[in-house]
Amino acid sequence: MQPRFMPVGRDIPLLGVRRGDLLAVVPMDRYRGAAVYMLTLEGLPVPVRAHTAQDGDVAVASLHPGGGTARMTRAQFDELLLGQVLATCKVLDRSLLPER
């Protein structure tokens, strides 16, 4: 599948990206194991780190400072899944970004 570029809504120091940078996301419809994924949370795309918990559920950790953790079934995870993060893309000229 072809990755699509999704903007980062806020700084994510763990990934070394700032608001306005882009993440290359490979669309998928199911959990594939430990990785960084893009989920839809409260209507917004949010990058998270996910891995398989001992009981088979998916353990999810926010990559945003102050973000939390959660556990969910694979079915719940798959319902929120937009794709797996392939790469980060840094914006070189922030003057080209729309004002917020």
C-alpha positions in Angstrom: 0.0 0.0 0.0 1.0 3.6 -0.6 1.7 5.7 2.5 -0.3 8.9 2.9 1.0 11.9 4.7 -0.8 13.1 7.8 0.1 16.3 9.7 1.2 16.2 13.3 -1.2 18.3 15.5 1.3 19.0 18.3 5.0 18.5 19.2 6.0 14.9 19.8 9.5 14.9 21.2 9.6 11.0 21.3 9.4 11.0 17.5 11.5 14.2 17.1 8.6 16.0 15.3 6.9 19.3 15.8 3.4 20.5 15.1 3.1 20.8 11.3 5.6 18.1 10.5 4.2 15.1 8.7 4.0 11.3 9.4 4.0 8.9 6.5 1.2 6.4 7.4 0.6 3.1 5.6 -3.1 2.5 5.7 -4.2 -0.8 7.3 -7.1 -2.3 9.0 -5.6 -4.6 11.6 -3.0 -4.7 14.4 0.3 -6.2 13.2 2.3 -6.3 16.4 4.5 -3.8 18.3 4.9 -0.6 16.3 3.9 3.1 16.1 0.4 3.4 14.7 -2.0 6.3 13.9 -5.4 5.9 15.6 -8.5 8.1 15.5 -9.1 9.3 19.0 -11.9 11.8 19.7 -12.1 12.4 16.0 -8.5 13.4 15.6 -5.5 11.3 14.2 -3.1 10.5 17.0 0.2 8.6 16.8 0.6 5.9 19.6 3.0 3.2 20.4 1.3 -0.2 20.7 2.4 -3.7 21.7 0.7 -7.0 22.6 0.0 -7.4 26.4 0.5 -10.7 28.1 -3.3 -11.4 27.9 -3.3 -10.8 24.1 -4.9 -7.3 24.4 -3.2 -4.3 22.8 -1.4 -2.0 25.2 -1.3 1.6 23.8 0.8 4.5 25.0 0.4 8.1 23.9 3.5 9.7 22.4 2.4 13.2 23.4 3.9 14.6 26.6 1.5 14.0 29.4 -0.5 11.5 27.4 -1.8 8.3 29.0 -1.9 4.6 28.4 -4.8 2.3 27.6 -5.5 -1.4 27.0 -8.0 -2.6 24.4 -9.0 -5.7 22.6 -7.6 -6.2 19.1 -11.1 -5.5 17.7 -11.4 -2.2 19.6 -7.9 -1.2 18.3 -8.7 -2.2 14.7 -11.9 0.0 14.8 -9.7 3.1 15.6 -6.8 2.2 13.3 -5.8 4.5 10.5 -2.5 2.8 9.7 1.1 2.2 10.8 3.6 5.0 10.9 6.4 4.4 8.3 8.4 7.6 8.6 8.6 11.2 9.8 8.8 14.1 7.4 10.1 17.4 8.8 8.9 20.7 7.5 11.9 22.9 6.5 10.1 26.2 5.9 7.4 26.8 8.5 6.4 30.0 6.8 4.6 27.9 4.2 2.3 26.3 6.9 -1.2 27.8 7.3 -1.6 30.0 10.4 -3.5 28.6 13.4 
